[in-house]
Amino acid sequence: MNLLNATPGVEYIIKSIETDDEELDSFLFTLGCYSGEPITVIQHIKGGCVVVIKDARYNIDKELAQAIII
């Protein structure tokens, strides 16, 4: 399941990041988004979602949300 299917307000653990784009993978890693880290979707918005990673909120687009497997 990816973040687009996540229930808002529920904490999930990131299982993997599925992308062939090393730049995208590196960007997510700088946000603290990698396997084993908790992530919570605050709300779904048009074109993506708002998430909390390590006490910081991020607005991520649909492509990023699909790459994050929970």
C-alpha positions as CSV (number, residue, x, y, z in Angstrom):
1,M,0.0,0.0,0.0
2,N,1.3,3.5,-0.8
3,L,0.6,6.8,0.9
4,L,-2.3,7.7,-1.5
5,N,-4.2,4.8,0.1
6,A,-3.3,5.7,3.7
7,T,-5.9,6.7,6.3
8,P,-5.4,10.2,7.6
9,G,-4.3,10.4,11.2
10,V,-2.9,6.9,11.4
11,E,0.8,6.3,11.9
12,Y,2.4,3.9,9.4
13,I,6.0,2.5,9.1
14,I,7.7,3.0,5.8
15,K,8.4,-0.4,4.3
16,S,10.3,0.8,1.2
17,I,10.8,3.5,-1.4
18,E,10.0,2.3,-4.9
19,T,11.6,4.6,-7.4
20,D,14.3,4.3,-10.1
21,D,15.0,8.0,-9.8
22,E,18.1,8.4,-7.6
23,E,17.5,12.2,-7.3
24,L,14.0,11.5,-5.9
25,D,15.3,8.8,-3.6
26,S,18.0,11.2,-2.3
27,F,15.4,13.9,-1.8
28,L,13.2,11.7,0.3
29,F,16.2,10.5,2.3
30,T,17.0,14.2,3.2
31,L,13.5,14.6,4.5
32,G,14.0,11.6,6.8
33,C,11.8,9.4,4.7
34,Y,13.4,5.9,4.5
35,S,12.6,2.3,5.5
36,G,11.7,1.8,9.1
37,E,10.7,5.4,9.8
38,P,7.2,6.3,11.0
39,I,5.0,8.5,8.7
40,T,1.6,9.9,9.2
41,V,-0.7,11.3,6.5
42,I,-2.4,14.4,7.9
43,Q,-4.7,14.9,4.9
44,H,-5.2,14.1,1.3
45,I,-5.2,17.1,-1.0
46,K,-5.6,17.5,-4.8
47,G,-2.4,16.2,-6.4
48,G,-0.9,14.7,-3.3
49,C,-1.0,14.7,0.5
50,V,0.3,16.4,3.7
51,V,2.5,14.1,5.8
52,V,4.4,14.3,9.1
53,I,7.9,12.8,9.2
54,K,10.0,13.3,12.3
55,D,7.8,16.1,13.7
56,A,7.9,18.1,10.4
57,R,5.1,18.6,8.0
58,Y,5.6,18.2,4.2
59,N,3.3,18.6,1.3
60,I,4.2,15.9,-1.2
61,D,2.9,15.4,-4.7
62,K,1.2,12.3,-6.1
63,E,4.5,10.9,-7.6
64,L,6.3,11.0,-4.2
65,A,3.2,9.5,-2.4
66,Q,3.1,6.6,-4.8
67,A,6.8,5.8,-4.3
68,I,6.5,5.5,-0.5
69,I,5.3,2.0,0.4
70,I,3.8,1.6,3.9
